């Protein structure tokens, strides 16, 4: 199995001598809880250093797992309950209205919702808060109000957008985990980074995971790549600027972490082996959270977004739910993960899954936008199938 996994990685990344990266990735890493494999190079210059287990890239939404674990540690210690109303702890969040549409003259129609806001809403994406740069109505709202910031400013102000419906009425992906990280800072009086270092990264030996990209030596960073697809469907990667500010004042629990394949393997193993959460809290992490209406919305969004790579590792008709750190597939996937497996992905095409029934957890790493890169998606499918053939003979 080890050689098969390494061969798959090597077949999907540029060789050291290639000056153009076409229908391949610049670099890729794949970790399963008991092994690590990497291939490729850190930059487009063929003479750049090799990509390895200690190379650093932006986790983007793969950050959410560490944030969910951190909040559930507080639940475990009785600091906060999943169903507690946290409105008084994060009054800025409680004050956000619901955007009900626009008047004839283009002004946003905003209404107070009067609902409790709970940690369960935040970690299951049932809060109803979106991402201002991805939602047409929030883009229109921002323009009509003369807003000068957005999510990628990495400020608290950047996540202060209206809700799309009252908390709990549906499912909607957005900045809820950033608010969850802010909630943690209010509950503990500690920066999110300090809490994670003391209670997650330190105990697991994750020495290279950080909210501060400026602290990482340049020779360890994987270059940002952007894909261009021609009329024939061929994908060419181009070097591009980081989409992130050079320095960030807000530690975004939803997308702000940088890490390495080696470190992330430690996080996955830490969850699977109950090193950072008690077994009963881990059960909670994996427990389905959605009602029928919410599941229906999630399934509809997943079907719409499949072309963008969302849940692309699952069959189109695979039933879904949401736990407290990511999406759950609630039926076995033939030749791959079992029912109840938890998963999520990031904007730069990294993705992870944890299958407790089989005892497998893994993640794939790269750093290319936009999300849903077809080379990465195909490679990940091959890798996962090899893992399960090796584990189960399936």
C-alpha positions as CSV (number, residue, x, y, z in Angstrom):
1,X,0.0,0.0,0.0
2,X,2.8,2.5,0.9
3,X,4.3,2.3,-2.6
4,X,0.9,2.6,-4.3
5,X,0.1,5.8,-2.3
6,X,3.5,7.3,-3.1
7,X,3.2,6.5,-6.8
8,X,-0.3,8.2,-6.9
9,X,1.1,11.3,-5.3
10,X,4.1,11.4,-7.7
11,X,1.9,10.9,-10.7
12,X,-0.2,13.9,-9.9
13,X,2.5,16.5,-9.2
14,X,5.1,18.3,-11.4
15,X,8.5,16.7,-11.7
16,X,11.5,18.8,-10.5
17,X,12.4,19.6,-14.2
18,X,9.0,20.8,-15.4
19,X,8.8,24.5,-16.0
20,X,5.1,24.5,-16.7
21,X,2.6,22.8,-14.3
22,X,-0.2,21.5,-16.6
23,X,-2.8,19.0,-15.5
24,X,-0.8,18.4,-12.4
25,X,-0.3,20.0,-8.9
26,X,2.8,21.8,-7.9
27,X,2.9,19.7,-4.7
28,X,0.7,17.4,-2.7
29,X,0.8,15.7,0.7
30,X,-1.3,12.8,1.9
31,X,-1.4,11.7,5.5
32,X,-3.2,8.7,7.1
33,X,-2.9,8.3,10.9
34,X,0.0,5.9,10.6
35,X,1.9,7.2,7.6
36,X,2.9,10.4,5.7
37,X,3.7,10.9,2.1
38,X,4.5,14.0,0.1
39,X,5.6,14.9,-3.4
40,X,6.4,18.0,-5.4
41,X,8.3,21.2,-4.8
42,X,7.6,24.5,-2.9
43,X,7.7,26.9,-5.8
44,X,7.4,27.1,-9.6
45,X,11.1,27.4,-10.0
46,X,12.3,23.8,-10.8
47,X,15.3,24.3,-8.5
48,X,13.1,25.2,-5.4
49,X,13.2,22.9,-2.3
50,X,11.1,19.8,-2.2
51,X,7.7,19.8,-0.6
52,X,7.8,17.6,2.6
53,X,5.9,16.7,5.7
54,X,7.1,19.9,7.5
55,X,6.2,22.3,4.6
56,X,3.6,24.9,5.5
57,X,0.4,25.8,3.7
58,X,-2.8,27.7,4.5
59,X,-5.4,25.4,6.0
60,X,-8.3,27.6,5.2
61,X,-11.5,25.9,6.3
62,X,-9.5,22.8,7.5
63,X,-8.9,25.1,10.5
64,X,-12.5,24.3,11.7
65,X,-11.6,21.0,13.2
66,X,-9.2,22.5,15.7
67,X,-11.8,25.2,16.5
68,X,-14.5,22.6,17.1
69,X,-12.2,20.5,19.3
70,X,-11.3,23.6,21.3
71,X,-14.9,24.6,22.0
72,X,-15.9,21.0,22.8
73,X,-13.1,20.9,25.4
74,X,-14.9,23.9,27.1
75,X,-18.2,21.9,26.9
76,X,-16.4,19.0,28.5
77,X,-15.2,21.2,31.4
78,X,-18.6,22.7,31.9
79,X,-17.5,26.2,30.8
80,X,-20.4,26.4,28.3
81,X,-23.2,24.1,27.1
82,X,-24.0,23.3,23.5
83,X,-27.5,24.7,24.0
84,X,-26.7,27.7,26.2
85,X,-27.7,31.0,24.8
86,X,-24.4,32.8,24.3
87,X,-25.9,36.1,23.1
88,X,-24.8,38.0,26.2
89,X,-21.2,36.7,25.8
90,X,-21.0,37.8,22.2
91,X,-23.3,40.8,22.0
92,X,-21.9,41.9,18.6
93,X,-23.2,38.6,17.2
94,X,-26.5,38.8,18.9
95,X,-27.0,42.3,17.5
96,X,-26.8,41.1,13.8
97,X,-30.2,41.4,12.1
98,X,-31.8,39.1,9.5
99,X,-31.6,40.3,5.9
100,X,-35.1,39.8,4.5
101,X,-34.6,41.3,1.1
102,X,-34.4,44.7,-0.5
103,X,-36.9,47.5,-0.9
104,X,-37.9,48.9,-4.3
105,X,-35.3,51.6,-4.0
106,X,-32.6,48.9,-3.3
107,X,-32.3,49.4,0.5
108,X,-31.8,46.3,2.6
109,X,-34.7,45.2,4.7
110,X,-33.3,44.2,8.1
111,X,-35.2,42.7,11.0
112,X,-34.3,41.7,14.5
113,X,-34.8,37.9,15.1
114,X,-35.1,37.7,18.9
115,X,-33.8,34.1,19.0
116,X,-31.3,32.6,21.3
117,X,-27.9,31.9,19.7
118,X,-26.2,28.7,20.8
119,X,-22.8,27.0,20.4
120,X,-24.7,24.2,18.6
121,X,-25.8,26.8,16.0
122,X,-22.3,27.9,15.5
123,X,-20.7,24.5,15.1
124,X,-23.5,23.0,12.9
125,X,-23.8,25.9,10.5
126,X,-27.4,26.5,11.5
127,X,-26.7,30.1,12.7
128,X,-27.6,31.4,9.2
129,X,-24.6,33.6,8.7
130,X,-22.9,33.6,5.3
131,X,-19.7,34.8,3.7
132,X,-20.0,38.3,2.4
133,X,-17.8,37.7,-0.7
134,X,-19.8,34.6,-1.8
135,X,-23.4,35.5,-1.2
136,X,-25.0,37.8,-3.9
137,X,-27.4,39.3,-1.4
138,X,-24.7,40.0,1.1
139,X,-22.6,41.6,-1.7
140,X,-25.6,43.7,-2.6
141,X,-26.1,44.6,1.1
142,X,-22.4,45.6,1.5
143,X,-22.6,47.8,-1.6
144,X,-25.8,49.5,-0.5
145,X,-24.3,50.3,2.9
146,X,-20.9,51.5,1.7
147,X,-19.1,48.8,3.6
148,X,-15.3,49.0,3.2
149,X,-14.3,45.7,4.6
150,X,-15.0,42.0,3.9
151,X,-14.3,38.5,5.2
152,X,-10.7,38.5,3.8
153,X,-9.7,41.5,5.9
154,X,-9.5,39.1,8.8
155,X,-11.0,41.5,11.3
156,X,-14.0,41.2,13.6
157,X,-15.7,43.8,11.6
158,X,-15.3,41.6,8.5
159,X,-17.6,39.0,9.8
160,X,-20.3,41.4,11.0
161,X,-22.9,40.7,8.3
162,X,-26.7,40.1,8.5
163,X,-28.1,36.6,9.0
164,X,-30.0,35.0,6.1
165,X,-32.7,33.7,8.4
166,X,-33.3,33.3,12.1
167,X,-30.9,31.0,14.0
168,X,-32.0,27.4,13.8
169,X,-34.4,27.8,10.8
170,X,-32.1,26.2,8.2
171,X,-28.5,25.4,7.2
172,X,-26.2,27.9,5.7
173,X,-22.4,27.8,5.4
174,X,-20.5,30.9,6.5
175,X,-18.5,32.6,9.2
176,X,-20.0,30.7,12.2
177,X,-16.7,29.1,13.2
178,X,-15.0,32.5,13.2
179,X,-17.7,33.6,15.7
180,X,-17.1,30.4,17.6
181,X,-13.4,31.2,18.0
182,X,-14.4,34.7,19.2
183,X,-16.8,33.1,21.7
184,X,-13.9,31.1,23.0
185,X,-11.8,34.2,23.6
186,X,-14.6,35.8,25.5
187,X,-15.2,32.6,27.6
188,X,-11.5,32.1,28.5
189,X,-10.1,35.6,28.4
190,X,-7.3,34.1,26.2
191,X,-6.5,34.6,22.5
192,X,-7.6,31.7,20.4
193,X,-4.0,30.9,19.4
194,X,-2.9,30.8,23.1
195,X,-5.7,28.5,24.0
196,X,-5.0,26.1,21.1
197,X,-1.3,26.1,21.8
198,X,-2.0,25.1,25.5
199,X,-4.8,22.6,24.9
200,X,-4.5,21.2,21.4
201,X,-1.2,22.0,19.5
202,X,1.1,21.6,22.5
203,X,-0.3,18.3,23.8
204,X,-0.3,16.8,20.3
205,X,3.2,18.0,19.4
206,X,1.9,20.3,16.6
207,X,5.0,22.6,16.6
208,X,4.4,24.2,13.1
209,X,0.7,25.2,13.3
210,X,0.0,28.9,13.6
211,X,-2.3,31.9,12.9
212,X,0.7,33.9,12.1
213,X,2.0,33.2,8.6
214,X,4.6,36.0,8.9
215,X,6.3,33.9,11.5
216,X,7.1,31.0,9.1
217,X,10.4,30.9,7.3
218,X,10.0,31.5,3.5
219,X,11.8,28.3,2.6
220,X,9.1,26.2,4.3
221,X,6.1,27.8,2.7
222,X,4.3,26.2,-0.3
223,X,3.6,28.8,-3.1
224,X,0.0,29.9,-3.8
225,X,-1.1,28.6,-7.1
226,X,-4.1,29.4,-9.2
227,X,-5.6,27.2,-11.9
228,X,-6.6,28.2,-15.4
229,X,-8.7,25.8,-17.5
230,X,-8.6,26.1,-21.3
231,X,-11.3,25.2,-23.7
232,X,-10.1,21.6,-23.9
233,X,-10.3,21.2,-20.2
234,X,-6.6,21.2,-19.5
235,X,-5.6,22.9,-16.2
236,X,-2.5,25.0,-16.0
237,X,-1.3,26.3,-12.6
238,X,0.1,29.8,-12.3
239,X,2.0,31.5,-9.4
240,X,-0.2,34.0,-7.6
241,X,-0.3,36.3,-4.6
242,X,-1.6,35.1,-1.2
243,X,-5.2,36.1,-0.8
244,X,-4.5,36.8,2.9
245,X,-3.3,40.0,4.6
246,X,0.4,40.1,5.4
247,X,-0.5,40.4,9.0
248,X,-3.8,39.5,10.6
249,X,-5.3,41.1,13.8
250,X,-8.2,38.6,14.0
251,X,-7.5,34.9,14.7
252,X,-10.2,33.4,12.5
253,X,-11.3,30.0,13.8
254,X,-13.0,29.2,10.6
255,X,-10.1,29.6,8.2
256,X,-7.0,31.3,9.8
257,X,-4.6,28.5,10.5
258,X,-1.4,27.5,8.7
259,X,-0.1,24.0,9.2
260,X,1.9,21.1,7.8
261,X,0.9,17.6,6.7
262,X,2.8,16.1,9.7
263,X,1.1,18.4,12.2
264,X,-2.4,17.8,10.8
265,X,-1.8,14.0,11.0
266,X,-1.3,14.5,14.7
267,X,-4.5,16.4,15.0
268,X,-6.5,13.7,13.2
269,X,-4.9,11.0,15.3
270,X,-5.5,13.0,18.4
271,X,-9.3,13.0,17.7
272,X,-9.4,9.4,16.6
273,X,-7.4,8.1,19.7
274,X,-9.3,10.4,22.2
275,X,-6.1,12.2,23.1
276,X,-7.7,15.7,23.3
277,X,-11.4,14.8,23.9
278,X,-13.0,12.2,26.1
279,X,-14.7,9.4,24.3
280,X,-18.2,10.7,25.2
281,X,-17.2,14.2,23.9
282,X,-15.9,12.6,20.7
283,X,-19.3,10.9,20.3
284,X,-20.8,14.3,20.5
285,X,-18.4,15.6,17.8
286,X,-19.7,12.9,15.5
287,X,-23.4,13.1,16.4
288,X,-25.8,14.2,13.6
289,X,-27.1,17.7,14.4
290,X,-29.6,18.6,11.7
291,X,-33.4,18.3,11.6
292,X,-35.2,17.3,8.4
293,X,-35.5,20.8,7.0
294,X,-31.8,21.5,7.7
295,X,-30.7,18.2,6.1
296,X,-32.7,19.0,3.0
297,X,-31.0,22.3,2.6
298,X,-27.6,20.8,3.1
299,X,-28.3,18.1,0.5
300,X,-29.6,20.7,-2.0
301,X,-26.5,22.9,-1.5
302,X,-24.2,19.9,-1.7
303,X,-25.8,18.8,-5.0
304,X,-25.5,22.3,-6.4
305,X,-21.9,22.7,-5.3
306,X,-20.6,19.3,-6.4
307,X,-19.0,20.8,-9.5
308,X,-17.0,23.1,-7.1
309,X,-15.6,20.1,-5.3
310,X,-17.9,20.1,-2.2
311,X,-18.4,16.5,-1.1
312,X,-17.0,15.4,-4.4
313,X,-15.4,12.3,-2.7
314,X,-19.0,11.0,-2.1
315,X,-21.5,9.6,-4.6
316,X,-24.1,12.2,-5.7
317,X,-26.9,10.5,-3.8
318,X,-25.0,9.9,-0.6
319,X,-27.2,11.1,2.4
320,X,-25.6,13.8,4.5
321,X,-25.9,15.3,7.9
322,X,-23.6,17.7,9.9
323,X,-21.8,16.9,13.1
324,X,-19.9,19.5,15.2
325,X,-16.9,19.8,13.0
326,X,-17.9,18.9,9.5
327,X,-20.3,17.0,7.2
328,X,-21.2,13.4,8.0
329,X,-22.0,10.8,5.3
330,X,-24.8,8.7,6.9
331,X,-24.4,5.7,4.6
332,X,-21.4,3.6,3.7
333,X,-19.5,4.7,0.6
334,X,-18.6,1.6,-1.5
335,X,-14.9,0.8,-1.3
336,X,-14.3,3.9,0.9
337,X,-15.3,5.4,4.2
338,X,-18.0,4.0,6.4
339,X,-21.3,5.6,7.5
340,X,-20.8,8.2,10.2
341,X,-17.5,9.5,8.9
342,X,-16.7,13.1,9.4
343,X,-15.1,15.3,6.7
344,X,-14.4,18.9,5.6
345,X,-12.2,20.7,3.1
346,X,-10.6,24.1,2.5
347,X,-10.5,26.8,-0.1
348,X,-7.0,25.7,-1.3
349,X,-8.2,22.2,-2.0
350,X,-7.0,20.4,1.2
351,X,-9.5,18.0,2.7
352,X,-9.8,15.5,5.6
353,X,-11.9,12.7,6.8
354,X,-12.2,10.6,10.0
355,X,-13.8,7.2,9.9
356,X,-14.2,5.9,13.5
357,X,-15.7,2.6,12.5
358,X,-12.7,1.6,10.4
359,X,-10.2,3.4,12.6
360,X,-8.9,5.5,9.6
361,X,-8.3,9.3,9.4
362,X,-6.6,11.0,6.6
363,X,-6.0,14.3,4.8
364,X,-4.7,15.6,1.5
365,X,-2.7,18.8,1.2
366,X,-2.0,21.2,-1.6
367,X,-2.3,25.0,-2.1
368,X,-4.2,25.9,-5.2
369,X,-7.4,27.9,-5.9
370,X,-10.2,27.8,-6.8
371,X,-11.7,25.0,-4.8
372,X,-12.7,21.8,-6.6
373,X,-9.4,21.4,-8.6
374,X,-10.1,18.3,-10.7
375,X,-6.5,17.0,-10.4
376,X,-6.7,17.0,-6.7
377,X,-10.2,15.6,-6.5
378,X,-9.2,12.6,-8.8
379,X,-6.0,12.0,-6.8
380,X,-7.8,12.1,-3.5
381,X,-10.3,9.5,-4.7
382,X,-7.5,7.2,-5.8
383,X,-5.6,7.6,-2.5
384,X,-8.7,6.9,-0.4
385,X,-9.6,3.7,-2.4
386,X,-6.1,2.4,-2.0
387,X,-6.2,3.0,1.8
388,X,-9.4,1.0,2.2
389,X,-8.3,-1.8,0.0
390,X,-5.2,-2.1,2.2
391,X,-7.2,-1.9,5.4
392,X,-10.2,-4.0,4.5
393,X,-9.4,-5.8,1.3
394,X,-12.5,-4.2,-0.1
